Amino acid sequence: MAVLRSSCALVVAVAFMLLSGPAAHAAAGTITDPRGDGEPDIVKVSYSNARSQIKMSMTYVDIALAQNESFYLRWGTGKSYQVFNSNGLRELRYYSSKNAASKRVACAGLKVARQTARDTTAVTIPRSCLKNAPDKVRFQGIATMGLSLKDETRTSKLIARG
């Protein structure tokens, strides 16, 4: 009788797992960027496309050289969101096409954390601030110093919302 109960419990547990589907998780990845290909020198961009928020981080050889940081979410033919970070100016911008002027997007939940000891800046963008973004986006990082020095990572493949 005890064996029969254990077997029934196991069948119910397996059926529940199959019917409930996989656990929700964020689609994530990284872009590695060659050392020495630009100044300030980005070496890695990490990203996570979750249900309720998008997270990105850029790691540098020396973060002190990054005066302006841009974290991009791209899709379609030139549409994008940009988190711009420079000397205390932190804002979310939307571009409706490749050559369009940006529109500032109010986003109370936008977080930017510059960690100089780790040579990394991390951003968190609530999905509620990204009204125009589809579920699948591409990620890219760009950092500049002065008027002419910059490093630009490649753009990731399309990453589905997890």
C-alpha positions as CSV (number, residue, x, y, z in Angstrom):
1,M,0.0,0.0,0.0
2,A,2.8,2.4,0.9
3,V,4.5,1.6,-2.5
4,L,1.2,2.4,-4.3
5,R,0.9,5.8,-2.5
6,S,4.5,6.7,-3.3
7,S,4.0,5.8,-7.0
8,C,0.8,7.8,-7.2
9,A,2.5,10.8,-5.6
10,L,5.4,10.5,-8.0
11,V,3.0,10.4,-11.0
12,V,1.1,13.5,-9.7
13,A,4.4,15.4,-9.2
14,V,5.6,14.6,-12.7
15,A,2.3,15.5,-14.3
16,F,2.3,18.8,-12.5
17,M,5.8,19.6,-13.7
18,L,4.9,18.8,-17.3
19,L,1.7,20.8,-17.3
20,S,3.1,23.8,-15.5
21,G,5.9,24.3,-18.1
22,P,9.4,25.5,-17.6
23,A,10.3,28.0,-14.9
24,A,10.5,31.6,-16.1
25,H,14.0,33.0,-16.4
26,A,15.7,35.8,-18.2
27,A,17.4,35.3,-21.6
28,A,20.9,36.4,-21.0
29,G,24.3,36.6,-22.6
30,T,27.6,38.5,-23.1
31,I,29.5,40.3,-25.8
32,T,33.2,40.2,-25.5
33,D,35.1,43.0,-27.1
34,P,38.8,42.9,-28.0
35,R,41.3,44.7,-25.8
36,G,43.0,47.7,-27.3
37,D,40.4,48.3,-30.1
38,G,39.3,51.7,-28.8
39,E,39.6,54.2,-25.9
40,P,37.9,54.0,-23.4
41,D,38.4,50.2,-23.8
42,I,35.2,48.1,-23.3
43,V,36.0,44.5,-22.7
44,K,32.6,43.0,-22.0
45,V,28.9,43.8,-22.2
46,S,26.6,41.5,-20.2
47,Y,22.8,41.6,-20.6
48,S,19.6,40.0,-19.4
49,N,16.2,40.3,-21.0
50,A,13.7,39.4,-18.3
51,R,10.0,39.7,-18.1
52,S,9.9,42.8,-15.8
53,Q,13.3,44.4,-16.5
54,I,16.3,44.6,-18.7
55,K,19.8,44.6,-17.1
56,M,23.0,45.5,-18.8
57,S,26.6,46.1,-17.7
58,M,29.8,47.2,-19.4
59,T,33.2,46.3,-18.1
60,Y,36.3,48.4,-19.1
61,V,40.0,48.1,-18.9
62,D,39.9,51.5,-17.0
63,I,36.5,52.9,-16.3
64,A,38.0,56.3,-15.5
65,L,38.5,56.9,-19.2
66,A,34.7,56.4,-20.0
67,Q,33.2,59.9,-19.9
68,N,30.0,59.0,-21.8
69,E,28.4,55.6,-21.7
70,S,25.6,54.4,-23.9
71,F,23.7,51.2,-23.4
72,Y,21.6,50.3,-26.4
73,L,18.5,48.1,-27.0
74,R,18.0,47.8,-30.8
75,W,15.4,46.2,-33.1
76,G,13.9,46.6,-36.5
77,T,15.4,49.1,-38.9
78,G,17.0,51.6,-36.7
79,K,14.6,51.7,-33.7
80,S,16.3,51.8,-30.3
81,Y,16.4,52.8,-26.7
82,Q,19.5,54.2,-25.2
83,V,20.5,54.6,-21.6
84,F,22.9,57.6,-21.6
85,N,25.2,58.1,-18.6
86,S,27.6,61.0,-18.3
87,N,28.8,63.0,-15.3
88,G,25.5,62.6,-13.3
89,L,23.3,62.9,-16.4
90,R,21.3,59.7,-16.6
91,E,18.5,59.3,-19.0
92,L,16.5,56.9,-21.1
93,R,16.1,57.9,-24.8
94,Y,14.0,56.5,-27.6
95,Y,14.8,56.7,-31.3
96,S,12.0,55.9,-33.7
97,S,14.3,55.4,-36.6
98,K,18.0,55.3,-37.5
99,N,18.3,59.1,-38.2
100,A,15.5,60.3,-35.9
101,A,16.2,62.7,-33.0
102,S,16.0,61.1,-29.6
103,K,13.0,61.6,-27.3
104,R,13.7,61.5,-23.6
105,V,11.6,58.9,-21.8
106,A,10.6,59.5,-18.2
107,C,11.5,56.4,-16.2
108,A,11.4,56.6,-12.4
109,G,12.8,53.0,-12.0
110,L,15.9,53.5,-14.2
111,K,19.0,52.6,-12.2
112,V,22.6,53.3,-13.1
113,A,25.4,52.1,-10.8
114,R,29.0,53.0,-11.7
115,Q,31.4,50.7,-9.8
116,T,34.9,52.2,-10.2
117,A,36.6,49.4,-8.2
118,R,35.3,46.9,-10.6
119,D,35.6,49.0,-13.8
120,T,32.0,48.3,-14.5
121,T,28.7,50.3,-14.9
122,A,25.4,48.5,-14.6
123,V,22.0,49.6,-15.7
124,T,18.5,48.3,-14.9
125,I,15.5,49.4,-17.0
126,P,12.0,48.4,-16.0
127,R,10.0,46.9,-18.9
128,S,7.2,49.4,-18.0
129,C,9.5,52.2,-19.4
130,L,10.1,50.4,-22.7
131,K,6.6,50.8,-24.2
132,N,7.8,50.6,-27.8
133,A,10.3,47.7,-27.4
134,P,9.3,44.3,-28.7
135,D,10.1,41.1,-26.8
136,K,13.2,40.4,-28.9
137,V,16.0,43.0,-28.8
138,R,19.7,43.3,-29.6
139,F,22.2,44.7,-27.1
140,Q,25.2,47.0,-27.7
141,G,27.5,49.2,-25.7
142,I,29.4,52.4,-26.7
143,A,31.7,54.5,-24.6
144,T,33.4,57.8,-25.5
145,M,36.1,60.1,-24.2
146,G,36.4,63.6,-25.4
147,L,35.3,64.5,-28.9
148,S,36.9,61.7,-30.9
149,L,37.8,58.7,-28.8
150,K,35.4,55.8,-28.6
151,D,34.9,52.1,-28.3
152,E,31.9,50.4,-29.7
153,T,31.0,46.7,-29.2
154,R,29.3,44.6,-31.8
155,T,25.6,44.2,-31.6
156,S,24.2,41.0,-30.1
157,K,21.9,38.6,-31.9
158,L,18.2,39.0,-31.2
159,I,17.5,38.0,-27.6
160,A,14.0,36.9,-26.6
161,R,12.4,38.1,-23.4
162,G,12.7,35.4,-20.8
